[in-house]
Amino acid sequence: MEEHLEMAAKTENYLDNKNILSSKINLDSLGFSASFLCAIHCAAMPMIITAISMSPFSFLANPLFEISIILLSIFVGLSSLLHGYFKHHKKISPILILLTGFSIIYMGHFIVSDQYESIVTPIGAFSVAFAHIINLRYSKSVSHKHH
């Protein structure tokens, strides 16, 4: 575990040095928003799949689009939460919640039957959003103590 945290710290330092993490964009807010929209998308998709197939938004039902968004969310989530862990609060719980959330999303997409995907996947997405909220609160509480 310590070996993985050391590798994550090196990655986080690289991203921070490239100003990816220190930009004006709050990655937790971005991650929360994307995860929340993902949860709504996953929950509503079975109800609107037929209507969307003939619209300009049909790409939203494309599995390749969904996988791309998940991969982008993993990058944003890990970047944000590792930054919070190493630079601010040193609490592992947001990272564990994030990984649990993505595991649930994986199960929703690839393990459970289609009839349960619209239930399981939003639970994972809300877990990812919750991880960002916790990380943001931990980071803000530490930064307020330093001022």
GICOR-V57370 format. One record per residue. N is the residue number from 0. D_LAST is the distance of its C-alpha to the last C-alpha in Angstrom with 2 decimals. Layout:
n=[N,N]
d_last=[D_LAST,D_LAST]
This chain:
n=[0,1,2,3,4,5,6,7,8,9,10,11,12,13,14,15,16,17,18,19,20,21,22,23,24,25,26,27,28,29,30,31,32,33,34,35,36,37,38,39,40,41,42,43,44,45,46,47,48,49,50,51,52,53,54,55,56,57,58,59,60,61,62,63,64,65,66,67,68,69,70,71,72,73,74,75,76,77,78,79,80,81,82,83,84,85,86,87,88,89,90,91,92,93,94,95,96,97,98,99,100,101,102,103,104,105,106,107,108,109,110,111,112,113,114,115,116,117,118,119,120,121,122,123,124,125,126,127,128,129,130,131,132,133,134,135,136,137,138,139,140,141,142,143,144,145,146]
d_last=[32.56,30.64,32.69,31.62,27.90,28.44,30.28,27.60,24.95,27.28,27.76,24.06,23.58,26.62,25.39,21.95,23.87,26.10,23.21,24.40,21.14,18.84,20.92,19.90,21.69,19.72,22.03,21.18,22.22,25.24,26.13,25.90,28.03,30.54,30.90,31.40,34.00,35.60,36.03,37.68,39.80,40.99,41.80,43.61,45.39,48.46,49.10,48.94,50.28,53.71,52.47,50.05,52.69,54.41,51.35,49.31,46.55,48.75,46.50,44.08,46.71,47.18,46.21,45.26,42.75,41.29,41.05,39.41,36.72,36.19,35.88,33.40,31.38,31.48,30.15,27.31,26.51,26.57,24.64,21.80,21.81,22.28,19.33,17.17,18.89,18.71,15.38,13.17,14.77,18.19,19.96,23.46,24.35,23.44,25.63,28.39,28.38,28.57,31.45,33.18,32.95,34.50,37.11,38.05,38.32,40.55,42.69,42.99,44.23,46.40,47.36,47.89,50.76,50.35,50.73,47.48,45.38,44.21,42.92,41.47,39.73,37.61,36.44,35.20,33.56,31.77,30.61,29.16,27.41,26.07,24.74,22.70,21.34,20.39,18.78,16.73,15.63,14.85,12.87,10.83,10.38,9.16,6.71,5.38,5.59,3.82,0.00]
